[in-house]
Amino acid sequence: MNSRMIKVNLALAVLLLLFISVVVARAAFGPDLTWKYDKVLKGEDGRTPALSGVIAPAADDLWVVGQSDLGHDGGASVDDGFLMHYDGTDWQRRPMPASFGGSVYNARFDAFDSGSDGFLLTAGRQSLNSLRMAHWDGIRWTALPELPDDPRASDVKAFASNDIWVLDGQSGAYHWDGSRWTTMDLPTSVSALDGVAPDDLWAVGDRGPYVGGTDPVLGHTQPAAVHWDGRTWELVEMPEYHYTVPAPEAYAQLTEVVASAKDDVRAYGVLSSYSEDDESDPPAQDIRLRWNGTRWTKLPNAEGACADRGRSVRDGEGGLVVGAGRYRTADGDCEGIAKPELPSGDGIRSSAKQSLRLNAIVAVPGTDKVFGVGSVGISQGGDSTYRLVIASLKH
């Protein structure tokens, strides 16, 4: 794995700490914010299941994707993918699209911005490569052709079933127009993208110096953003980030972008250092930038448990779920969300310590409900395990 990918993975691990999971949860907001577990799932026949994505086209049309670990085949982990669907009454297991084959890795959903066009399912096969993509139109799955060059996918943006973008985590972008994939070389390395329209798309990452084409030298990279106007990708100037006391092999990079409007785009990342010696490194610092329609500017440092760090979901009451344990009201108040414990029994001891972590959350349109996927970790003595759950959130 090259040095840029190591840095991206480390930064993503920090930013996604509150969102790593194996649970489907539906929480109920009220005077006392509490996650309520509606259903508990666990592995069968020695399998270790995981839920990695959730999407909510409607209150009676929710989908969850995951995989069951089937062990190892020639040193590579083999995962059997599965879907779960909620029709307003109960959850039912559904098969993966036939084109995905028997094993998947890191499956995810992406909603089409057009609203009535269905949604997209993406997954790798036994590794980050060998992407499979399929479009659900409300009735059936339609497979997309394989991408050229068998790339990895660091991010996906789907405006419609005939307007889909994929980034490879370096400087490659791929566009599906409904008939074919087009490969594009970007002016810098990027790993995340978002936009408000097909001719207003942002991708963020970092910029050189570079060695061997796309691999950044250890240290000295700076935040970078490129913009798609419907015809070309253009590198747009961004502020730089440096430690007050220079640190060897310091680097600054962006790992997430959220576009709310043409004049309101937020980018998030980290200033840190990568060192192989015994000297202590300076603490990592959040990077928060905003595009105001004219230029990128620095935002104040994120402070407090409910501070804006990129990953959040707005509910029907104007508040934000900013993590498994925090909720910011429409008035800006920061409130905790209680994490109930699973009852003892079925392999769970009364003395067990439990913790909830979320991987993905989604608001249900037209309601004040929010769903999420994550895991309840269970530690009891020298043993540790977890459970998958499905739960509800409502004001």
Sine and cosine of phi, psi and omega as CSV:
sin_phi,cos_phi,sin_psi,cos_psi,sin_omega,cos_omega
0.00,0.00,0.76,-0.66,-0.06,-1.00
-0.97,0.26,0.21,-0.98,-0.12,-0.99
-0.90,0.43,-0.57,0.82,0.00,-1.00
-0.91,0.41,-0.65,0.76,0.00,-1.00
-0.92,0.38,-0.57,0.82,0.07,-1.00
-0.87,0.50,-0.71,0.70,-0.01,-1.00
-0.91,0.41,-0.66,0.75,0.02,-1.00
-0.88,0.48,-0.70,0.71,-0.02,-1.00
-0.90,0.43,-0.65,0.76,0.02,-1.00
-0.90,0.44,-0.69,0.72,-0.01,-1.00
-0.92,0.40,-0.66,0.75,0.02,-1.00
-0.90,0.43,-0.60,0.80,0.02,-1.00
-0.88,0.48,-0.63,0.78,0.03,-1.00
-0.93,0.38,-0.74,0.67,-0.08,-1.00
-0.93,0.37,-0.46,0.89,-0.06,-1.00
-0.99,-0.16,0.23,0.97,-0.09,-1.00
-0.81,0.59,-0.65,0.76,-0.04,-1.00
-0.99,0.13,-0.02,1.00,-0.12,-0.99
-0.85,-0.53,0.21,0.98,-0.03,-1.00
-0.99,0.10,0.76,-0.66,-0.23,-0.97
-0.38,-0.92,0.11,-0.99,0.15,-0.99
-0.47,-0.88,0.69,0.73,-0.08,-1.00
-0.64,-0.77,0.54,-0.84,0.26,-0.97
-0.96,-0.28,0.82,-0.57,-0.08,-1.00
-0.76,-0.65,0.56,-0.83,0.10,-0.99
-0.79,-0.61,0.90,-0.43,-0.13,-0.99
-0.98,-0.19,0.41,-0.91,0.01,-1.00
-0.91,-0.42,0.89,-0.46,-0.01,-1.00
-1.00,0.03,0.64,-0.77,0.05,-1.00
-0.19,-0.98,-0.36,-0.93,0.06,-1.00
-0.83,0.55,-0.64,0.77,0.10,-0.99
-0.93,-0.37,0.94,-0.34,-0.03,-1.00
-0.97,0.24,0.85,-0.53,-0.08,-1.00
-0.57,-0.82,0.75,-0.66,0.15,-0.99
-0.96,0.29,0.75,-0.66,0.04,-1.00
-0.91,-0.41,0.86,-0.52,-0.02,-1.00
-1.00,0.04,0.90,-0.44,-0.02,-1.00
-1.00,0.07,-0.52,0.85,-0.05,-1.00
-0.52,-0.86,0.62,-0.78,-0.01,-1.00
-0.89,-0.46,0.76,-0.65,0.00,-1.00
-0.84,-0.55,0.50,-0.87,0.10,-1.00
-0.57,-0.82,0.14,-0.99,-0.05,-1.00
-0.92,0.38,0.40,-0.92,0.04,-1.00
-0.82,-0.58,0.58,-0.81,0.08,-1.00
0.80,0.60,0.65,0.76,0.06,-1.00
0.99,0.15,0.03,1.00,0.01,-1.00
-0.98,0.20,0.45,-0.89,0.05,-1.00
-0.89,-0.46,1.00,-0.05,-0.08,-1.00
-0.97,0.24,0.35,-0.94,0.07,-1.00
-0.51,-0.86,0.61,-0.79,0.08,-1.00
-0.95,-0.30,0.76,-0.65,-0.14,-0.99
-0.86,-0.51,-0.18,0.98,-0.02,-1.00
-0.39,-0.92,0.42,-0.91,0.03,-1.00
-0.56,-0.83,0.59,-0.80,0.05,-1.00
-0.60,-0.80,0.54,-0.84,-0.09,-1.00
-0.73,-0.68,1.00,0.09,0.08,-1.00
-0.89,0.45,-0.54,0.84,0.01,-1.00
-0.37,-0.93,0.17,-0.98,-0.04,-1.00
-0.90,0.44,-0.45,0.89,0.01,-1.00
-0.94,-0.35,0.45,0.89,-0.02,-1.00
-0.48,-0.88,0.98,0.20,-0.01,-1.00
-0.90,-0.43,0.60,-0.80,-0.03,-1.00
-0.78,-0.63,0.59,-0.81,0.08,-1.00
-0.75,-0.67,0.63,-0.77,0.04,-1.00
-0.85,-0.53,0.58,-0.82,0.01,-1.00
-0.34,-0.94,-0.16,-0.99,0.01,-1.00
-0.52,-0.86,0.48,-0.88,0.08,-1.00
-0.94,-0.33,0.82,-0.57,-0.02,-1.00
-0.94,0.34,0.88,-0.47,-0.02,-1.00
-0.99,-0.15,0.21,0.98,0.00,-1.00
0.98,-0.22,-0.57,-0.82,-0.09,-1.00
-0.74,-0.68,0.59,-0.81,0.02,-1.00
-0.77,-0.64,0.97,-0.25,-0.02,-1.00
0.91,0.41,0.48,0.88,0.03,-1.00
1.00,-0.07,-0.26,0.97,0.00,-1.00
-0.99,-0.16,0.67,-0.74,0.03,-1.00
-0.93,0.36,0.70,-0.72,0.00,-1.00
-0.92,-0.40,0.85,-0.53,-0.07,-1.00
-0.87,-0.50,0.77,-0.64,0.02,-1.00
-1.00,-0.04,0.94,-0.35,-0.06,-1.00
-0.97,0.25,0.47,-0.89,0.05,-1.00
-0.49,-0.87,0.37,-0.93,0.06,-1.00
-0.86,-0.50,0.47,-0.88,0.16,-0.99
-0.78,-0.63,0.65,-0.76,-0.05,-1.00
-0.79,-0.62,0.68,-0.74,0.04,-1.00
-0.93,-0.38,0.83,-0.56,-0.05,-1.00
-0.97,-0.25,0.27,0.96,-0.04,-1.00
0.99,-0.15,-0.21,0.98,-0.01,-1.00
-0.87,-0.50,-0.74,0.67,-0.07,-1.00
-0.43,-0.90,0.29,-0.96,0.07,-1.00
-1.00,-0.03,0.71,-0.70,0.05,-1.00
-0.78,-0.62,0.62,-0.78,0.04,-1.00
-0.97,0.26,0.67,-0.74,0.03,-1.00
-0.80,-0.60,0.50,-0.87,0.02,-1.00
-0.97,0.25,0.44,-0.90,0.13,-0.99
-0.94,0.33,0.35,-0.94,0.11,-0.99
-0.82,0.58,0.65,-0.76,-0.06,-1.00
-0.85,0.52,-0.51,0.86,-0.05,-1.00
-0.93,0.37,-0.26,0.96,-0.03,-1.00
-0.98,0.18,-0.28,0.96,-0.03,-1.00
0.97,0.23,-0.29,-0.96,-0.12,-0.99
-1.00,-0.05,-0.14,0.99,-0.05,-1.00
-0.70,-0.71,0.65,-0.76,0.01,-1.00
-0.67,-0.74,0.30,-0.95,0.03,-1.00
-0.59,-0.80,0.73,-0.68,0.14,-0.99
0.83,0.56,0.78,0.63,0.00,-1.00
-0.95,0.31,0.52,-0.85,-0.03,-1.00
-0.50,-0.86,0.41,-0.91,0.13,-0.99
-0.96,-0.28,0.47,-0.88,0.17,-0.98
-0.64,-0.77,0.81,-0.58,0.02,-1.00
-0.99,0.16,0.60,-0.80,0.10,-0.99
-0.98,0.19,0.69,-0.73,-0.01,-1.00
-0.91,0.42,-0.38,0.93,-0.02,-1.00
-0.93,0.36,-0.27,0.96,0.14,-0.99
1.00,0.07,-0.74,0.67,-0.09,-1.00
-0.97,-0.24,0.21,0.98,-0.13,-0.99
-0.99,-0.13,0.12,0.99,-0.06,-1.00
1.00,0.05,-0.55,-0.83,0.01,-1.00
-0.43,-0.90,0.13,-0.99,-0.09,-1.00
-0.91,-0.42,0.65,-0.76,0.11,-0.99
-0.88,-0.47,0.77,-0.64,-0.02,-1.00
-0.78,-0.62,0.64,-0.77,0.07,-1.00
-0.40,-0.92,0.46,-0.89,0.15,-0.99
-1.00,-0.04,0.11,-0.99,0.02,-1.00
-0.83,-0.55,0.95,-0.30,0.05,-1.00
0.89,0.45,-0.07,1.00,0.03,-1.00
-0.33,-0.94,-0.03,-1.00,0.04,-1.00
-0.96,0.29,-0.31,0.95,0.00,-1.00
-1.00,0.04,-0.17,-0.99,0.04,-1.00
0.83,0.56,0.84,0.54,-0.04,-1.00
-0.91,0.40,0.60,-0.80,0.16,-0.99
-0.82,-0.57,0.69,-0.73,-0.01,-1.00
-0.70,-0.71,0.61,-0.79,0.03,-1.00
-0.55,-0.83,0.55,-0.83,-0.03,-1.00
-0.96,-0.27,0.80,-0.60,0.10,-1.00
-0.99,-0.17,0.84,-0.54,-0.05,-1.00
-0.97,-0.24,0.19,0.98,-0.03,-1.00
0.98,-0.19,-0.24,0.97,-0.01,-1.00
-0.80,-0.60,-0.71,0.70,-0.09,-1.00
-0.57,-0.82,0.28,-0.96,0.08,-1.00
-1.00,-0.04,0.69,-0.73,0.11,-0.99
-0.84,-0.54,0.87,-0.49,-0.04,-1.00
-0.97,0.24,0.63,-0.78,0.14,-0.99
-1.00,-0.01,0.49,-0.87,0.07,-1.00
-0.87,0.50,0.42,-0.91,0.05,-1.00
-0.90,0.43,0.52,-0.85,0.00,-1.00
-0.96,0.27,0.51,-0.86,0.08,-1.00
-0.89,0.45,0.56,-0.83,0.14,-0.99
0.95,0.32,0.06,1.00,0.07,-1.00
0.79,0.61,0.86,0.51,-0.09,-1.00
-0.99,0.16,0.22,-0.98,0.26,-0.96
-0.99,0.12,0.33,-0.94,0.03,-1.00
-0.88,-0.48,0.92,-0.39,0.08,-1.00
-1.00,0.04,-0.43,0.90,0.05,-1.00
-0.29,-0.96,0.36,-0.93,-0.01,-1.00
-0.70,-0.71,0.64,-0.77,0.14,-0.99
-0.74,-0.67,0.84,-0.55,-0.06,-1.00
-0.87,-0.49,0.96,-0.29,0.07,-1.00
-0.99,0.17,-0.60,0.80,0.00,-1.00
-0.31,-0.95,0.10,-1.00,-0.02,-1.00
-0.91,0.41,-0.30,0.95,0.05,-1.00
-0.91,-0.42,0.40,0.92,0.00,-1.00
-0.47,-0.88,0.99,0.15,-0.10,-1.00
-0.81,-0.59,0.71,-0.71,0.03,-1.00
-0.90,-0.44,0.59,-0.80,0.08,-1.00
-0.72,-0.69,0.72,-0.70,0.13,-0.99
-0.97,-0.23,0.56,-0.83,0.00,-1.00
-0.99,-0.13,0.09,1.00,0.02,-1.00
1.00,0.09,-0.05,1.00,0.08,-1.00
-0.85,-0.53,-0.92,-0.38,-0.01,-1.00
-0.85,-0.53,0.36,0.93,0.00,-1.00
-0.95,-0.30,0.66,-0.76,0.09,-1.00
-0.78,-0.63,0.55,-0.84,-0.03,-1.00
-0.78,-0.63,0.72,-0.70,-0.03,-1.00
-0.82,-0.57,0.74,-0.67,0.06,-1.00
-0.96,-0.27,0.83,-0.56,-0.03,-1.00
-0.96,-0.30,0.23,0.97,-0.03,-1.00
0.99,-0.14,-0.28,0.96,0.00,-1.00
-0.84,-0.55,-0.60,0.80,-0.05,-1.00
-0.40,-0.92,0.29,-0.96,0.09,-1.00
-1.00,-0.02,0.68,-0.73,0.11,-0.99
-0.89,-0.45,0.76,-0.65,0.01,-1.00
-1.00,-0.10,0.70,-0.72,0.01,-1.00
-0.75,-0.66,0.62,-0.78,0.09,-1.00
-0.99,-0.13,0.82,-0.57,0.00,-1.00
-1.00,-0.05,0.36,-0.93,-0.07,-1.00
-0.97,0.25,-0.06,1.00,0.03,-1.00
-0.36,-0.93,0.10,-1.00,0.01,-1.00
-0.99,0.15,0.74,-0.67,-0.01,-1.00
-0.67,-0.74,0.43,-0.90,-0.04,-1.00
-0.70,-0.71,-0.10,1.00,-0.03,-1.00
-0.59,-0.81,0.51,-0.86,0.02,-1.00
-0.50,-0.87,0.45,-0.89,0.06,-1.00
-0.27,-0.96,0.36,-0.93,0.01,-1.00
-0.24,-0.97,0.23,-0.97,-0.02,-1.00
-0.96,-0.26,-0.15,0.99,-0.02,-1.00
-0.34,-0.94,0.36,-0.93,0.01,-1.00
-0.85,0.52,-0.39,0.92,0.04,-1.00
-0.95,-0.32,0.39,0.92,0.01,-1.00
-0.51,-0.86,0.98,0.20,-0.12,-0.99
-0.82,-0.58,0.68,-0.73,0.01,-1.00
-0.89,-0.45,0.62,-0.78,0.16,-0.99
-0.78,-0.62,0.68,-0.74,-0.08,-1.00
-0.79,-0.62,0.43,-0.90,0.02,-1.00
-0.07,-1.00,-0.86,-0.51,0.03,-1.00
-0.54,-0.84,0.28,-0.96,0.02,-1.00
-0.82,-0.57,0.44,-0.90,-0.17,-0.98
-0.65,0.76,-0.08,-1.00,0.32,0.95
-0.95,0.31,0.36,-0.93,-0.06,-1.00
-0.80,-0.59,0.43,-0.90,0.07,-1.00
-0.78,-0.63,0.67,-0.74,0.05,-1.00
0.91,0.41,0.48,0.88,0.08,-1.00
0.99,-0.17,-0.93,0.36,-0.13,-0.99
-0.79,-0.61,-0.04,1.00,-0.09,-1.00
-1.00,-0.01,0.91,-0.41,-0.04,-1.00
-0.91,0.41,0.59,-0.81,0.17,-0.98
-0.88,0.47,0.56,-0.83,0.05,-1.00
-0.85,0.53,0.89,-0.46,0.04,-1.00
1.00,0.04,0.27,-0.96,0.15,-0.99
0.95,0.30,0.18,0.98,0.13,-0.99
-0.99,0.16,0.36,-0.93,-0.03,-1.00
-0.73,-0.68,0.36,-0.93,0.01,-1.00
-0.84,0.54,0.57,-0.83,0.01,-1.00
-0.62,-0.79,0.53,-0.85,0.06,-1.00
-0.63,-0.78,0.65,-0.76,0.10,-0.99
-0.83,-0.56,0.55,-0.83,-0.09,-1.00
-0.85,-0.53,0.70,-0.72,0.07,-1.00
-0.97,-0.23,0.83,-0.55,-0.03,-1.00
-0.97,-0.25,0.24,0.97,-0.05,-1.00
0.98,-0.18,-0.23,0.97,-0.01,-1.00
-0.78,-0.62,-0.71,0.71,-0.06,-1.00
-0.63,-0.78,0.37,-0.93,0.14,-0.99
-1.00,-0.08,0.75,-0.66,-0.03,-1.00
-0.79,-0.61,0.72,-0.69,0.08,-1.00
-0.96,0.29,0.78,-0.62,-0.04,-1.00
-0.92,-0.39,0.70,-0.71,-0.05,-1.00
-0.88,0.47,0.66,-0.75,0.04,-1.00
-0.74,-0.67,0.42,-0.91,0.08,-1.00
-0.90,0.44,0.44,-0.90,0.06,-1.00
-0.99,-0.12,0.35,-0.94,0.03,-1.00
-0.79,-0.61,0.75,-0.66,0.02,-1.00
-0.62,-0.79,0.49,-0.87,0.15,-0.99
-0.95,0.32,0.53,-0.85,0.04,-1.00
-0.86,0.51,-0.70,0.71,0.14,-0.99
-0.98,-0.20,0.92,-0.40,-0.09,-1.00
-0.79,0.62,0.70,-0.72,0.01,-1.00
-0.92,-0.40,0.66,-0.75,0.03,-1.00
-0.91,0.41,0.63,-0.77,0.04,-1.00
0.83,0.55,0.57,0.82,0.12,-0.99
-0.96,0.28,0.52,-0.86,0.04,-1.00
-0.56,-0.83,0.49,-0.87,0.07,-1.00
-0.78,-0.62,0.74,-0.67,-0.02,-1.00
-0.48,-0.88,0.40,-0.92,0.04,-1.00
-0.96,-0.26,0.63,-0.78,-0.04,-1.00
-0.81,-0.59,-0.05,1.00,-0.01,-1.00
-0.42,-0.91,0.55,-0.84,0.08,-1.00
-0.64,-0.77,0.66,-0.75,-0.01,-1.00
-0.77,-0.63,0.89,-0.46,-0.02,-1.00
-0.97,-0.24,0.90,-0.43,0.03,-1.00
-0.98,-0.18,-0.51,0.86,0.01,-1.00
-0.35,-0.94,0.17,-0.99,-0.01,-1.00
-0.87,0.50,-0.51,0.86,-0.02,-1.00
-0.93,-0.36,0.38,0.92,0.04,-1.00
-0.52,-0.86,1.00,0.05,0.03,-1.00
-0.84,-0.55,0.78,-0.63,-0.01,-1.00
-0.93,-0.36,0.65,-0.76,0.06,-1.00
-0.82,-0.58,0.62,-0.78,-0.10,-1.00
-0.75,-0.67,0.56,-0.83,0.02,-1.00
-0.19,-0.98,-0.48,-0.88,-0.10,-1.00
-0.51,-0.86,0.60,-0.80,0.22,-0.98
-0.97,-0.25,0.86,-0.51,-0.06,-1.00
-0.49,-0.87,-0.15,-0.99,0.05,-1.00
-0.64,-0.77,0.50,-0.86,-0.05,-1.00
-0.86,-0.51,0.95,-0.32,-0.11,-0.99
-0.77,-0.64,0.61,-0.80,0.04,-1.00
-0.94,-0.34,0.10,1.00,0.02,-1.00
-0.99,-0.13,-0.11,-0.99,-0.07,-1.00
-1.00,0.01,-0.02,1.00,-0.01,-1.00
-0.96,0.27,0.58,-0.81,0.01,-1.00
-0.95,0.31,0.61,-0.79,0.01,-1.00
-1.00,-0.06,0.49,-0.87,0.08,-1.00
-0.92,0.39,0.44,-0.90,-0.02,-1.00
-0.91,0.42,0.54,-0.84,0.04,-1.00
-0.92,0.39,0.52,-0.86,0.00,-1.00
-0.81,-0.59,0.63,-0.77,0.05,-1.00
-0.92,0.38,0.60,-0.80,0.18,-0.98
-0.93,-0.37,0.79,-0.61,0.01,-1.00
-0.68,-0.73,0.88,-0.47,-0.05,-1.00
-0.79,-0.61,0.44,-0.90,0.01,-1.00
-0.72,-0.70,0.73,-0.69,0.14,-0.99
-1.00,-0.07,0.84,-0.55,-0.07,-1.00
-0.97,-0.22,0.26,0.97,-0.04,-1.00
0.99,-0.16,-0.29,0.96,-0.02,-1.00
-0.83,-0.55,-0.68,0.73,-0.04,-1.00
-0.42,-0.91,0.27,-0.96,0.08,-1.00
-1.00,0.01,0.73,-0.69,0.04,-1.00
-0.75,-0.66,0.43,-0.90,0.03,-1.00
-0.96,0.27,0.62,-0.79,0.13,-0.99
-0.98,-0.19,0.40,-0.92,0.03,-1.00
-0.86,0.52,0.37,-0.93,0.03,-1.00
-0.85,0.52,0.62,-0.79,0.04,-1.00
-0.96,0.28,0.80,-0.60,0.00,-1.00
-0.76,-0.65,0.58,-0.82,0.05,-1.00
1.00,0.00,0.34,-0.94,-0.06,-1.00
-0.91,0.40,-0.44,0.90,-0.04,-1.00
-0.97,-0.26,0.28,0.96,-0.01,-1.00
-0.91,0.41,0.47,-0.88,-0.01,-1.00
-0.95,0.30,0.93,-0.36,0.06,-1.00
-0.84,-0.54,0.29,0.96,0.13,-0.99
0.96,-0.29,-0.80,0.60,-0.09,-1.00
-1.00,0.03,0.97,-0.22,0.03,-1.00
-0.38,-0.92,0.37,-0.93,0.01,-1.00
-0.77,-0.64,0.77,-0.64,0.00,-1.00
-1.00,0.07,0.75,-0.66,0.00,-1.00
-1.00,-0.06,-0.07,-1.00,-0.05,-1.00
-0.96,0.29,-0.10,0.99,0.00,-1.00
-0.97,-0.24,0.11,0.99,0.01,-1.00
1.00,0.08,0.06,1.00,0.05,-1.00
-1.00,-0.02,0.09,-1.00,-0.03,-1.00
-0.80,-0.60,0.76,-0.65,0.21,-0.98
-1.00,0.04,0.92,-0.39,-0.10,-1.00
-0.96,-0.27,0.08,1.00,0.03,-1.00
0.18,-0.98,0.03,-1.00,-0.02,-1.00
-0.89,0.45,-0.41,0.91,-0.09,-1.00
-0.85,-0.53,0.12,0.99,-0.08,-1.00
-0.69,-0.72,0.61,-0.79,0.02,-1.00
-0.67,-0.74,0.77,-0.64,0.05,-1.00
-0.96,-0.27,0.86,-0.50,-0.05,-1.00
-0.95,0.32,0.19,-0.98,0.04,-1.00
-0.88,0.47,-0.42,0.91,0.03,-1.00
-1.00,0.08,-0.04,1.00,0.02,-1.00
1.00,-0.04,0.04,1.00,0.03,-1.00
-0.96,0.27,0.61,-0.79,0.02,-1.00
-0.99,-0.16,0.87,-0.49,-0.02,-1.00
-0.85,-0.53,0.51,-0.86,0.06,-1.00
-0.99,0.11,0.45,-0.89,0.13,-0.99
-0.91,-0.41,0.88,-0.48,-0.02,-1.00
-0.93,0.36,0.53,-0.85,0.01,-1.00
-0.89,-0.45,0.99,-0.15,-0.04,-1.00
-0.92,0.40,0.38,-0.92,0.03,-1.00
-1.00,-0.09,0.59,-0.80,0.10,-0.99
-0.93,0.38,0.58,-0.82,-0.02,-1.00
-0.92,0.40,0.46,-0.89,0.04,-1.00
-0.94,0.35,0.35,-0.94,-0.07,-1.00
0.93,-0.37,0.28,-0.96,-0.01,-1.00
0.82,0.58,0.70,0.71,0.04,-1.00
1.00,0.01,-0.02,1.00,0.02,-1.00
-0.96,-0.30,0.86,-0.51,0.00,-1.00
-0.99,0.13,0.43,-0.90,0.01,-1.00
-0.91,0.42,-0.41,0.91,-0.02,-1.00
-1.00,0.00,0.02,1.00,-0.07,-1.00
-0.92,0.40,0.59,-0.81,0.11,-0.99
-1.00,-0.07,0.73,-0.68,-0.08,-1.00
-0.84,-0.54,0.53,-0.85,0.02,-1.00
-0.57,-0.82,0.66,-0.75,0.01,-1.00
-0.96,-0.27,0.76,-0.65,0.13,-0.99
-0.75,-0.66,0.61,-0.79,-0.05,-1.00
-0.92,-0.38,0.58,-0.81,0.00,-1.00
-0.97,-0.25,-0.62,0.79,0.00,-1.00
-0.47,-0.88,0.61,-0.79,0.04,-1.00
-0.73,-0.69,0.44,-0.90,-0.05,-1.00
-0.51,-0.86,0.63,-0.78,0.09,-1.00
-1.00,0.09,0.59,-0.80,0.05,-1.00
-1.00,0.02,0.88,-0.48,-0.09,-1.00
-0.88,0.48,0.64,-0.77,0.04,-1.00
0.98,0.21,0.13,0.99,-0.01,-1.00
-0.69,-0.72,0.03,-1.00,0.11,-0.99
-0.96,-0.29,0.45,0.89,-0.01,-1.00
-0.99,-0.14,0.47,-0.88,0.09,-1.00
-0.71,-0.71,0.69,-0.72,0.10,-0.99
-0.92,-0.40,0.40,-0.92,0.06,-1.00
-0.51,-0.86,0.31,-0.95,0.10,-1.00
-0.86,-0.51,0.68,-0.74,-0.05,-1.00
-0.13,-0.99,-0.43,-0.90,-0.03,-1.00
-0.58,-0.81,0.54,-0.84,0.19,-0.98
-0.97,-0.23,0.96,-0.29,0.06,-1.00
-0.99,0.16,0.66,-0.75,-0.06,-1.00
-0.82,-0.58,0.89,-0.46,0.02,-1.00
-0.91,-0.42,0.84,-0.54,-0.02,-1.00
-0.61,-0.79,0.97,-0.25,-0.07,-1.00
0.92,0.40,-0.78,-0.62,0.03,-1.00
-1.00,0.00,0.02,1.00,-0.03,-1.00
-0.98,-0.21,0.49,-0.87,0.10,-0.99
-0.61,-0.79,0.58,-0.82,0.02,-1.00
-0.43,-0.90,-0.15,-0.99,0.05,-1.00
-0.41,-0.91,0.17,-0.99,0.06,-1.00
-0.72,-0.69,0.51,-0.86,0.17,-0.99
-1.00,-0.04,0.60,-0.80,0.01,-1.00
-0.66,-0.75,0.39,-0.92,0.15,-0.99
-0.83,-0.56,0.76,-0.65,-0.14,-0.99
-0.62,-0.78,-0.07,-1.00,-0.01,-1.00
-0.68,-0.73,0.60,-0.80,0.00,-1.00
-0.83,-0.55,0.84,-0.54,-0.06,-1.00
-0.45,-0.90,0.69,-0.73,0.04,-1.00
-0.94,0.35,0.00,0.00,0.00,0.00
